[in-house]
Amino acid sequence: MTQPQASQFTTGLLLAAAGSIAFSGKAIIVKLAYRHGVDAITLVMFRMLFAVPFFIAMAWWAGRGKPALTRADWWGVVGLGFSGYYISSFLDFLGLQYISASLERLILYLNPTLVLILGWVLYQRKITSRQAVAMAVSYSGVLLVFGHEVSLEGQNVSLGALLVLGSAITYAIYLSYSGQLVQRLGSLRLAGLATTVACFFCILQFVLLKPMSALNVAPEVIWLSMLNATACTVLPVLMVMMAIERIGPGLTSQIGMIGPMSTLTMGAFWLNETFNMWILTGTALVLGGVFWVTQGPRQPNNIQ
């Protein structure tokens, strides 16, 4: 490997790691914001409100000199934005009211296995015995952490876990149906357009369901939402895309396995969440199972 190639490879590794850690910080920031009495509808609105200028710029930049979208393309973008980012984000924020950031990240990390299941249901794609065993290992890890958390926090954990699982499923639907649009529009342009659509739905939801007085939140909520929108939403999307360009989607996805571990560490440090052998064992099972699943045909990266 020549010096420029080695430098590009190292840069790709660093970008993938930084993007994964930044993504994993989202749950920590949301949990910190909830301490100031804000609700999920308002919190997800602030996140999208601060992020939408960046996503519009991303879509414009990626679409320069490209053909205009057809009506069918626009309907596809709206549908994917509604499912993959609006519903997924809202369910995720709702779920974080009831479960730890660590359990939330582990459930979301099951995304490659959910894509496999949807491929089997929607397109009759075969799931190999190796993939089935790997999925069983991953889900056993989540169940281990879930069972431990239920014993500590009570039955609200079940509701939170179901909401976050719904978030993971809707994002897996986005990945399963986005293939043709990604080929026509490109991943960065589609992500910019779909997230812009999601921002519109989140803001509209707030306008329809909440009084304007709900905008009067603690200053900490504003700053945390700005940090969430930039450092944990926009920047990691760009860093992961740049990493994929340098080292490919497979290696980028594998490096992304540090995400759950970074959430576990930050959750213990910032939120005083439990950090014990039950959590570590469950995390190891999830990471091992997902790694095993992704050693077959490469799965799309999760950029929640």
SERO-4910 file (N, C-alpha, C, O; in steps of 0.05 Angstrom, whole numbers):
BEGIN
 pado doro    nc1    nc2    nc3   cac1   cac2   cac3    cc1    cc2    cc3    oc1    oc2    oc3
  Met    A     17    -24      0      0      0      0     18     25      0     35     28     17
  Thr    A     14     43    -19     29     67    -21     22     86      2      2     83     16
  Gln    A     39    107      6     34    126     27      7    140     25     -7    142     45
  Pro    A      0    151      1    -27    163     -2    -49    144      4    -69    151     17
  Gln    A    -47    118     -5    -68     99      0    -70     92     30    -92     90     41
  Ala    A    -46     90     44    -46     85     72    -59    108     87    -74    104    106
  Ser    A    -53    132     79    -65    156     92    -95    156     88   -110    163    107
  Gln    A   -104    150     64   -133    149     58   -147    128     75   -169    132     84
  Phe    A   -133    105     78   -145     83     93   -147     91    123   -168     86    135
  Thr    A   -126    103    133   -126    111    161   -148    132    166   -162    132    186
  Thr    A   -150    151    147   -171    172    149   -199    159    149   -216    168    164
  Gly    A   -203    139    132   -228    126    131   -235    112    157   -258    113    166
  Leu    A   -215     99    169   -220     85    195   -227    105    216   -246    101    232
  Leu    A   -213    128    217   -219    148    237   -247    161    233   -261    166    252
  Leu    A   -254    165    208   -280    177    202   -303    157    210   -323    165    221
  Ala    A   -299    132    204   -319    112    211   -322    110    241   -345    108    251
  Ala    A   -300    110    255   -301    108    285   -314    133    296   -332    131    314
  Ala    A   -306    157    287   -317    182    297   -347    183    291   -363    192    308
  Gly    A   -355    175    267   -383    176    259   -400    157    277   -422    165    285
  Ser    A   -390    133    283   -404    114    299   -408    125    328   -429    123    339
  Ile    A   -386    136    339   -388    147    366   -407    171    367   -422    173    386
  Ala    A   -406    188    346   -424    211    346   -453    202    344   -470    214    358
  Phe    A   -459    183    327   -486    172    326   -495    162    353   -518    167    361
  Ser    A   -478    148    367   -486    135    392   -491    156    414   -504    150    434
  Gly    A   -480    181    410   -485    202    430   -513    213    430   -521    227    448
  Lys    A   -528    207    409   -555    218    407   -572    210    430   -586    226    442
  Ala    A   -572    184    438   -588    175    460   -580    188    486   -598    194    503
  Ile    A   -555    193    490   -545    206    514   -557    234    516   -566    242    537
  Ile    A   -556    249    494   -566    276    494   -596    277    498   -606    294    513
  Val    A   -610    258    486   -640    257    490   -646    252    519   -664    265    530
  Lys    A   -632    233    531   -638    226    560   -631    250    578   -645    255    597
  Leu    A   -610    265    571   -603    289    587   -625    310    584   -632    324    603
  Ala    A   -636    313    559   -657    333    554   -682    327    569   -696    345    579
  Tyr    A   -689    301    572   -713    293    586   -712    301    615   -733    304    628
  Arg    A   -689    305    626   -687    314    654   -698    342    658   -702    350    681
  His    A   -702    357    636   -711    385    639   -741    387    632   -751    409    626
  Gly    A   -756    365    633   -785    365    631   -796    368    604   -820    375    601
  Val    A   -781    364    583   -791    366    555   -803    340    547   -795    319    557
  Asp    A   -822    341    528   -835    316    518   -823    309    491   -808    324    479
  Ala    A   -829    284    482   -817    274    457   -824    290    433   -807    295    416
  Ile    A   -849    299    430   -858    314    407   -842    340    404   -832    346    382
  Thr    A   -838    354    426   -823    379    425   -794    374    421   -781    388    406
  Leu    A   -783    353    433   -754    348    431   -746    340    403   -726    349    392
  Val    A   -762    322    390   -755    313    363   -759    336    343   -745    338    323
  Met    A   -778    354    349   -783    378    332   -758    396    333   -749    405    312
  Phe    A   -747    401    357   -724    418    359   -700    406    345   -685    420    331
  Arg    A   -697    380    348   -674    367    334   -676    371    303   -657    378    291
  Met    A   -700    366    292   -704    369    263   -703    398    254   -694    404    232
  Leu    A   -713    416    271   -713    444    264   -685    455    260   -679    469    241
  Phe    A   -667    447    278   -639    455    276   -624    440    254   -604    450    244
  Ala    A   -633    416    247   -619    400    227   -627    406    199   -612    402    180
  Val    A   -652    416    195   -663    418    167   -646    436    149   -644    429    125
  Pro    A   -634    459    158   -618    474    139   -594    458    128   -587    460    104
  Phe    A   -583    441    145   -560    425    136   -569    403    116   -555    398     97
  Phe    A   -592    391    121   -602    371    103   -610    382     75   -606    370     55
  Ile    A   -622    406     76   -629    420     50   -603    425     35   -602    421     11
  Ala    A   -582    435     49   -557    440     36   -544    414     25   -532    414      4
  Met    A   -547    393     41   -536    367     32   -550    357      6   -536    348    -12
  Ala    A   -576    359      6   -591    351    -18   -584    368    -42   -581    357    -64
  Trp    A   -581    394    -38   -574    412    -60   -546    406    -71   -542    404    -95
  Trp    A   -527    402    -52   -499    396    -60   -497    370    -76   -484    369    -97
  Ala    A   -510    350    -66   -509    323    -79   -524    323   -105   -519    306   -122
  Gly    A   -544    341   -109   -560    341   -133   -550    360   -155   -563    362   -176
  Arg    A   -528    374   -150   -518    393   -170   -512    379   -196   -497    359   -197
  Gly    A   -523    389   -218   -518    378   -244   -531    352   -249   -527    340   -271
  Lys    A   -547    342   -231   -561    317   -234   -589    321   -246   -600    343   -243
  Pro    A   -601    302   -259   -629    305   -269   -649    311   -248   -645    302   -225
  Ala    A   -669    326   -255   -691    332   -235   -706    306   -228   -707    287   -243
  Leu    A   -717    306   -204   -733    283   -195   -759    282   -210   -772    302   -215
  Thr    A   -767    257   -217   -793    253   -229   -814    253   -207   -808    253   -183
  Arg    A   -840    252   -215   -861    251   -195   -859    225   -179   -863    225   -155
  Ala    A   -853    203   -192   -849    178   -178   -826    179   -158   -828    168   -136
  Asp    A   -805    193   -166   -782    197   -147   -791    212   -122   -784    205   -100
  Trp    A   -806    233   -127   -815    250   -104   -833    234    -85   -830    236    -61
  Trp    A   -851    218    -96   -868    201    -79   -851    181    -63   -856    176    -40
  Gly    A   -831    170    -77   -813    152    -63   -798    166    -40   -795    154    -19
  Val    A   -788    190    -45   -774    205    -25   -792    211     -1   -783    208     22
  Val    A   -817    220     -7   -835    226     15   -841    201     31   -841    202     56
  Gly    A   -847    179     18   -853    154     32   -829    145     49   -833    137     72
  Leu    A   -805    146     38   -782    137     53   -775    156     76   -767    147     97
  Gly    A   -778    182     71   -774    201     92   -793    198    115   -786    201    138
  Phe    A   -818    193    108   -839    189    129   -833    164    146   -834    165    170
  Ser    A   -826    142    133   -821    117    147   -793    117    160   -790    111    184
  Gly    A   -773    122    144   -745    118    153   -734    138    172   -716    132    187
  Tyr    A   -745    162    172   -734    183    189   -754    195    208   -748    199    231
  Tyr    A   -778    202    198   -798    214    215   -809    194    236   -805    198    260
  Ile    A   -822    173    227   -833    153    245   -811    140    262   -814    137    286
  Ser    A   -789    133    249   -767    120    263   -756    138    285   -752    129    307
  Ser    A   -751    164    279   -741    182    299   -760    186    322   -752    187    346
  Phe    A   -786    189    315   -806    195    336   -809    171    355   -809    175    379
  Leu    A   -810    147    344   -812    123    361   -787    120    378   -789    112    402
  Asp    A   -764    126    367   -740    124    382   -740    143    406   -733    135    428
  Phe    A   -747    168    401   -748    188    423   -769    180    444   -764    184    468
  Leu    A   -792    170    435   -812    161    455   -801    138    472   -804    138    496
  Gly    A   -788    119    459   -777     96    474   -756    103    494   -754     91    515
  Leu    A   -740    124    488   -719    132    506   -729    144    532   -714    148    551
  Gln    A   -755    149    534   -767    158    559   -768    135    579   -770    140    603
  Tyr    A   -767    110    570   -772     87    587   -748     68    590   -748     52    609
  Ile    A   -729     69    572   -707     50    573   -680     65    574   -679     88    568
  Ser    A   -659     50    580   -632     62    581   -622     67    553   -631     55    534
  Ala    A   -603     85    551   -590     90    526   -576     66    515   -575     61    491
  Ser    A   -565     49    533   -550     25    524   -569      5    511   -563     -6    490
  Leu    A   -592      0    524   -611    -19    512   -622     -8    485   -626    -23    466
  Glu    A   -627     18    484   -637     30    459   -617     25    436   -625     18    414
  Arg    A   -591     30    441   -571     26    420   -569     -3    412   -565     -8    388
  Leu    A   -571    -21    431   -570    -49    424   -593    -58    406   -590    -73    387
  Ile    A   -617    -48    412   -641    -55    396   -637    -43    368   -642    -57    348
  Leu    A   -628    -18    366   -624     -6    339   -602    -21    324   -603    -22    299
  Tyr    A   -583    -32    338   -561    -45    325   -569    -72    312   -554    -84    297
  Leu    A   -593    -81    319   -604   -105    306   -613   -100    277   -622   -119    264
  Asn    A   -609    -76    268   -620    -68    242   -612    -87    219   -630    -94    203
  Pro    A   -587    -96    216   -580   -115    195   -597   -140    195   -603   -151    174
  Thr    A   -603   -150    219   -619   -174    221   -648   -169    213   -661   -186    200
  Leu    A   -658   -145    219   -685   -138    210   -687   -135    180   -707   -142    168
  Val    A   -666   -124    168   -665   -122    139   -666   -150    126   -679   -155    106
  Leu    A   -651   -169    138   -652   -197    129   -680   -208    130   -689   -221    111
  Ile    A   -693   -204    153   -721   -215    157   -740   -202    137   -756   -216    125
  Leu    A   -738   -176    132   -755   -162    113   -749   -173     84   -768   -176     68
  Gly    A   -724   -178     78   -717   -189     52   -730   -216     48   -738   -223     26
  Trp    A   -731   -232     70   -744   -258     68   -774   -255     65   -786   -269     49
  Val    A   -787   -236     80   -816   -232     78   -824   -220     52   -844   -229     40
  Leu    A   -810   -199     43   -818   -183     20   -809   -195     -7   -823   -194    -27
  Tyr    A   -784   -206     -7   -772   -215    -32   -765   -244    -33   -752   -254    -52
  Gln    A   -774   -259    -12   -768   -288    -10   -738   -294    -13   -730   -315    -24
  Arg    A   -721   -276     -2   -692   -281     -1   -686   -301     21   -696   -299     43
  Lys    A   -670   -320     14   -664   -342     33   -646   -332     56   -628   -317     52
  Ile    A   -653   -341     80   -636   -336    104   -621   -362    109   -633   -383    114
  Thr    A   -595   -361    108   -579   -385    112   -580   -394    141   -587   -379    159
  Ser    A   -572   -419    145   -572   -429    173   -552   -413    190   -557   -409    214
  Arg    A   -529   -405    178   -509   -390    193   -521   -363    201   -517   -354    224
  Gln    A   -535   -350    183   -548   -324    189   -569   -327    211   -572   -310    228
  Ala    A   -584   -349    209   -605   -354    229   -593   -357    257   -604   -347    277
  Val    A   -571   -372    259   -558   -376    285   -547   -349    295   -549   -343    318
  Ala    A   -535   -334    276   -524   -308    284   -546   -289    294   -542   -275    314
  Met    A   -569   -290    281   -591   -273    290   -601   -282    318   -607   -265    335
  Ala    A   -602   -308    322   -610   -318    349   -591   -309    370   -599   -302    393
  Val    A   -565   -308    364   -545   -299    383   -550   -269    390   -550   -262    413
  Ser    A   -555   -253    369   -560   -225    373   -584   -219    390   -583   -204    409
  Tyr    A   -606   -233    384   -631   -228    398   -629   -239    427   -642   -228    445
  Ser    A   -614   -260    432   -610   -269    459   -595   -248    476   -601   -245    499
  Gly    A   -577   -234    463   -563   -212    477   -581   -190    485   -580   -180    507
  Val    A   -599   -182    467   -618   -161    473   -637   -170    495   -643   -155    513
  Leu    A   -646   -195    494   -664   -205    514   -650   -206    541   -663   -202    562
  Leu    A   -625   -212    542   -610   -213    567   -609   -185    580   -615   -182    604
  Val    A   -602   -165    564   -602   -138    574   -630   -128    582   -634   -115    602
  Phe    A   -649   -135    565   -677   -128    570   -687   -139    597   -699   -125    613
  Gly    A   -682   -165    601   -691   -178    625   -678   -166    650   -691   -162    670
  His    A   -653   -159    648   -639   -146    670   -651   -119    676   -655   -112    699
  Glu    A   -657   -104    655   -668    -77    659   -696    -78    670   -704    -61    686
  Val    A   -712    -97    661   -740   -101    672   -738   -106    702   -755    -95    717
  Ser    A   -719   -122    710   -717   -129    739   -710   -104    755   -716   -103    779
  Leu    A   -697    -84    743   -689    -60    757   -710    -38    755   -715    -24    774
  Glu    A   -721    -35    731   -738    -11    725   -768    -16    724   -784      2    726
  Gly    A   -776    -41    720   -805    -47    719   -815    -50    691   -800    -51    671
  Gln    A   -842    -52    688   -854    -59    663   -854    -37    642   -858    -43    618
  Asn    A   -849    -12    649   -847      8    629   -824      3    609   -824     13    587
  Val    A   -805    -13    618   -783    -21    600   -794    -36    575   -784    -33    553
  Ser    A   -815    -52    579   -827    -67    557   -838    -47    536   -834    -51    512
  Leu    A   -852    -27    545   -863     -7    527   -840      7    512   -841     11    487
  Gly    A   -820     16    526   -798     30    514   -783     12    493   -776     22    472
  Ala    A   -779    -13    500   -765    -31    482   -782    -36    456   -771    -37    435
  Leu    A   -808    -38    459   -826    -42    436   -825    -17    418   -825    -19    393
  Leu    A   -825      7    430   -824     31    414   -798     33    399   -798     40    375
  Val    A   -776     27    412   -750     28    398   -748      6    377   -736     11    356
  Leu    A   -759    -17    383   -759    -38    362   -775    -29    338   -768    -34    315
  Gly    A   -798    -15    343   -813     -4    321   -797     16    305   -799     17    281
  Ser    A   -780     32    319   -762     50    305   -743     35    287   -738     43    264
  Ala    A   -731     14    298   -712     -2    282   -726    -15    258   -714    -17    236
  Ile    A   -751    -25    261   -765    -38    239   -772    -17    217   -768    -23    194
  Thr    A   -781      7    225   -788     26    204   -763     35    189   -764     41    165
  Tyr    A   -740     36    203   -716     44    189   -706     21    171   -696     26    149
  Ala    A   -711     -4    180   -704    -27    162   -722    -27    137   -713    -34    116
  Ile    A   -747    -18    140   -765    -16    117   -753      5     98   -753      1     73
  Tyr    A   -744     27    109   -731     48     92   -708     36     76   -706     40     52
  Leu    A   -691     21     89   -668      9     76   -676    -11     55   -664    -13     33
  Ser    A   -697    -27     61   -706    -48     43   -718    -37     17   -715    -49     -4
  Tyr    A   -731    -14     19   -745     -2     -4   -729     20    -18   -737     30    -39
  Ser    A   -706     27     -7   -691     50    -18   -672     43    -40   -660     60    -52
  Gly    A   -668     17    -46   -648      8    -64   -649     21    -91   -629     32   -101
  Gln    A   -672     21   -105   -674     33   -131   -670     63   -131   -657     74   -149
  Leu    A   -681     76   -111   -677    105   -109   -648    113   -104   -638    133   -114
  Val    A   -634     97    -88   -606    102    -83   -590    100   -109   -572    116   -114
  Gln    A   -597     80   -125   -583     77   -151   -588    101   -169   -570    110   -184
  Arg    A   -613    112   -169   -619    134   -187   -609    161   -176   -600    178   -191
  Leu    A   -612    165   -150   -607    191   -138   -580    193   -124   -568    215   -121
  Gly    A   -569    171   -115   -545    171    -99   -552    172    -70   -573    183    -62
  Ser    A   -535    160    -53   -542    157    -24   -543    184    -10   -561    188      6
  Leu    A   -524    202    -16   -524    227     -2   -547    245    -10   -559    258      7
  Arg    A   -554    245    -35   -577    261    -44   -603    251    -33   -620    266    -23
  Leu    A   -606    224    -33   -631    212    -22   -632    217      8   -654    224     18
  Ala    A   -610    214     23   -610    219     51   -618    248     57   -633    254     76
  Gly    A   -607    267     42   -613    295     46   -643    301     41   -655    315     57
  Leu    A   -653    290     19   -681    295     13   -700    282     32   -720    294     42
  Ala    A   -695    257     39   -713    242     57   -713    254     85   -734    255     98
  Thr    A   -689    262     95   -688    274    121   -702    302    121   -713    310    141
  Thr    A   -700    316     99   -714    342     97   -744    337     99   -758    353    113
  Val    A   -754    317     86   -783    310     88   -790    303    117   -810    311    127
  Ala    A   -772    287    130   -778    280    158   -778    304    176   -794    306    195
  Cys    A   -760    324    171   -760    348    187   -787    363    184   -798    373    204
  Phe    A   -798    364    160   -824    377    155   -846    363    171   -862    376    184
  Phe    A   -846    336    171   -867    321    186   -864    326    216   -884    328    230
  Cys    A   -839    326    226   -835    330    255   -844    358    264   -857    361    285
  Ile    A   -838    378    247   -847    406    254   -877    408    252   -890    421    268
  Leu    A   -889    396    231   -918    396    227   -932    382    250   -952    392    260
  Gln    A   -921    360    260   -932    346    282   -933    364    307   -953    364    321
  Phe    A   -912    378    312   -912    396    335   -933    418    332   -947    424    351
  Val    A   -935    430    308   -954    452    304   -983    442    308   -999    457    319
  Leu    A   -988    417    299  -1016    407    302  -1023    397    330  -1046    398    338
  Leu    A  -1003    387    344  -1009    374    370  -1001    390    394  -1011    383    416
  Lys    A   -985    409    392   -975    424    416   -982    453    414   -982    465    392
  Pro    A   -987    467    436   -991    496    436   -964    509    432   -943    498    438
  Met    A   -965    534    422   -940    549    418   -925    554    444   -901    558    444
  Ser    A   -939    552    466   -926    556    492   -906    533    498   -889    536    515
  Ala    A   -909    511    484   -891    488    488   -862    495    478   -843    481    485
  Leu    A   -860    517    463   -833    526    454   -817    537    477   -793    540    475
  Asn    A   -831    544    499   -818    556    522   -805    533    539   -817    524    558
  Val    A   -781    525    531   -768    503    545   -743    514    559   -735    537    554
  Ala    A   -731    498    575   -706    506    589   -684    511    568   -683    497    548
  Pro    A   -667    530    573   -645    536    555   -628    511    549   -617    508    527
  Glu    A   -625    493    569   -609    469    565   -621    452    543   -606    439    529
  Val    A   -647    452    540   -660    436    519   -652    446    491   -647    431    473
  Ile    A   -651    473    489   -643    485    463   -615    477    456   -609    469    434
  Trp    A   -597    481    475   -568    475    469   -564    445    464   -549    438    446
  Leu    A   -578    428    479   -575    399    475   -586    392    447   -575    374    434
  Ser    A   -609    404    439   -621    398    413   -602    407    390   -600    394    370
  Met    A   -590    431    394   -571    440    373   -547    421    371   -538    415    349
  Leu    A   -537    411    394   -515    392    394   -524    366    381   -509    354    366
  Asn    A   -548    357    387   -559    332    375   -562    335    345   -555    316    330
  Ala    A   -572    358    336   -576    362    307   -550    363    291   -549    353    269
  Thr    A   -529    374    303   -504    378    289   -485    354    294   -479    339    275
  Ala    A   -476    352    319   -455    332    325   -465    303    324   -449    285    319
  Cys    A   -491    298    329   -501    271    330   -520    264    307   -531    241    307
  Thr    A   -524    282    288   -542    276    266   -529    282    239   -523    264    223
  Val    A   -523    308    234   -512    316    208   -483    307    205   -477    294    185
  Leu    A   -466    313    224   -438    307    221   -432    277    218   -417    269    201
  Pro    A   -445    260    235   -440    231    231   -449    220    204   -437    202    193
  Val    A   -471    231    193   -480    223    166   -458    228    146   -451    211    130
  Leu    A   -446    252    147   -425    259    129   -400    243    134   -387    234    115
  Met    A   -393    238    159   -369    223    165   -371    194    156   -352    183    146
  Val    A   -394    182    160   -398    154    151   -397    153    120   -385    134    109
  Met    A   -410    172    107   -409    172     78   -380    175     68   -372    161     49
  Met    A   -364    193     80   -336    196     72   -320    172     79   -301    165     64
  Ala    A   -326    158    101   -312    133    107   -318    112     86   -300     97     78
  Ile    A   -343    110     78   -350     89     58   -335     94     32   -327     75     19
  Glu    A   -331    120     24   -317    126      0   -288    117      2   -275    110    -18
  Arg    A   -277    116     26   -248    110     29   -243     81     35   -223     70     26
  Ile    A   -260     68     51   -254     40     60   -276     21     53   -274     -3     59
  Gly    A   -298     30     41   -320     13     33   -340      9     55   -335     13     78
  Pro    A   -364      0     47   -386     -3     66   -382    -26     86   -390    -24    109
  Gly    A   -368    -48     78   -365    -70     96   -348    -63    120   -356    -68    143
  Leu    A   -325    -52    116   -307    -45    138   -319    -22    154   -316    -22    179
  Thr    A   -332     -4    141   -345     18    156   -366      7    175   -368     16    198
  Ser    A   -381    -13    165   -402    -25    182   -390    -39    206   -400    -38    228
  Gln    A   -367    -53    201   -354    -68    223   -343    -49    244   -345    -55    268
  Ile    A   -331    -27    235   -321     -7    254   -344      5    270   -340     13    293
  Gly    A   -367      6    258   -391     17    272   -398      1    296   -415     10    312
  Met    A   -386    -22    300   -392    -38    324   -383    -25    349   -391    -33    371
  Ile    A   -366     -5    347   -357      9    372   -380     27    382   -379     37    405
  Gly    A   -401     32    366   -423     49    374   -437     40    399   -439     55    418
  Pro    A   -446     15    401   -459      6    426   -441      7    450   -450     14    472
  Met    A   -415      1    446   -396      3    468   -392     32    478   -390     37    501
  Ser    A   -392     50    459   -389     78    466   -414     88    480   -412    104    499
  Thr    A   -438     79    471   -462     87    485   -462     76    514   -470     89    532
  Leu    A   -453     51    517   -451     39    543   -433     55    562   -440     60    585
  Thr    A   -410     63    551   -391     78    567   -402    106    574   -400    115    597
  Met    A   -413    120    554   -423    147    559   -448    146    577   -452    164    593
  Gly    A   -464    125    574   -488    122    591   -480    119    621   -492    131    638
  Ala    A   -459    103    625   -450    100    653   -437    125    664   -441    132    687
  Phe    A   -423    140    647   -410    165    656   -428    188    660   -428    202    680
  Trp    A   -446    193    639   -463    217    640   -490    212    653   -501    231    664
  Leu    A   -500    188    652   -527    183    661   -528    164    685   -550    158    696
  Asn    A   -505    155    694   -504    136    717   -519    110    711   -531     98    729
  Glu    A   -519    101    685   -533     76    679   -516     53    688   -492     54    691
  Thr    A   -530     30    691   -517      6    700   -495     -4    681   -500     -4    656
  Phe    A   -472    -11    691   -450    -21    675   -440    -46    690   -422    -44    707
  Asn    A   -450    -70    683   -442    -94    697   -439   -117    677   -441   -113    653
  Met    A   -434   -141    687   -429   -164    670   -453   -172    654   -450   -182    632
  Trp    A   -478   -168    664   -502   -174    649   -502   -156    623   -507   -167    601
  Ile    A   -497   -130    626   -498   -112    604   -475   -119    584   -479   -119    560
  Leu    A   -451   -124    595   -428   -129    578   -432   -156    562   -425   -157    539
  Thr    A   -443   -176    576   -448   -201    562   -469   -198    540   -465   -209    518
  Gly    A   -491   -184    546   -511   -179    526   -501   -164    502   -507   -170    479
  Thr    A   -484   -144    508   -472   -127    486   -454   -144    469   -454   -142    445
  Ala    A   -438   -161    482   -420   -179    467   -436   -198    448   -428   -203    426
  Leu    A   -458   -209    458   -474   -226    442   -486   -212    418   -486   -222    396
  Val    A   -496   -188    423   -508   -172    401   -487   -166    380   -491   -170    356
  Leu    A   -464   -156    389   -443   -148    370   -433   -173    355   -428   -172    330
  Gly    A   -429   -195    369   -419   -219    356   -439   -230    335   -431   -237    313
  Gly    A   -465   -230    342   -485   -240    324   -487   -222    299   -489   -232    277
  Val    A   -488   -196    303   -490   -177    280   -465   -179    263   -467   -179    238
  Phe    A   -442   -181    275   -417   -185    259   -419   -210    242   -411   -210    219
  Trp    A   -429   -231    253   -431   -256    239   -451   -254    216   -446   -264    194
  Val    A   -474   -240    221   -493   -236    200   -481   -220    176   -486   -226    153
  Thr    A   -466   -199    183   -456   -181    162   -432   -193    147   -421   -180    129
  Gln    A   -423   -217    155   -401   -230    140   -411   -243    114   -396   -252     98
  Gly    A   -439   -245    112   -450   -254     86   -452   -231     67   -435   -213     68
  Pro    A   -473   -230     50   -477   -207     33   -479   -182     50   -494   -182     70
  Arg    A   -466   -160     42   -464   -137     58   -492   -123     62   -507   -121     43
  Gln    A   -496   -115     87   -521   -102     93   -517    -72     93   -495    -63     99
  Pro    A   -538    -56     87   -535    -27     88   -529    -18    116   -536    -31    136
  Asn    A   -515      5    118   -508     16    144   -532     31    157   -548     43    143
  Asn    A   -533     28    183   -554     42    198   -545     71    204   -524     74    217
  Ile    A   -559     91    196   -551    118    202   -573    133    217   -581    155    209
  Gln    A   -582    120    238   -603    133    255   -589    152    274   -603    165    290
***
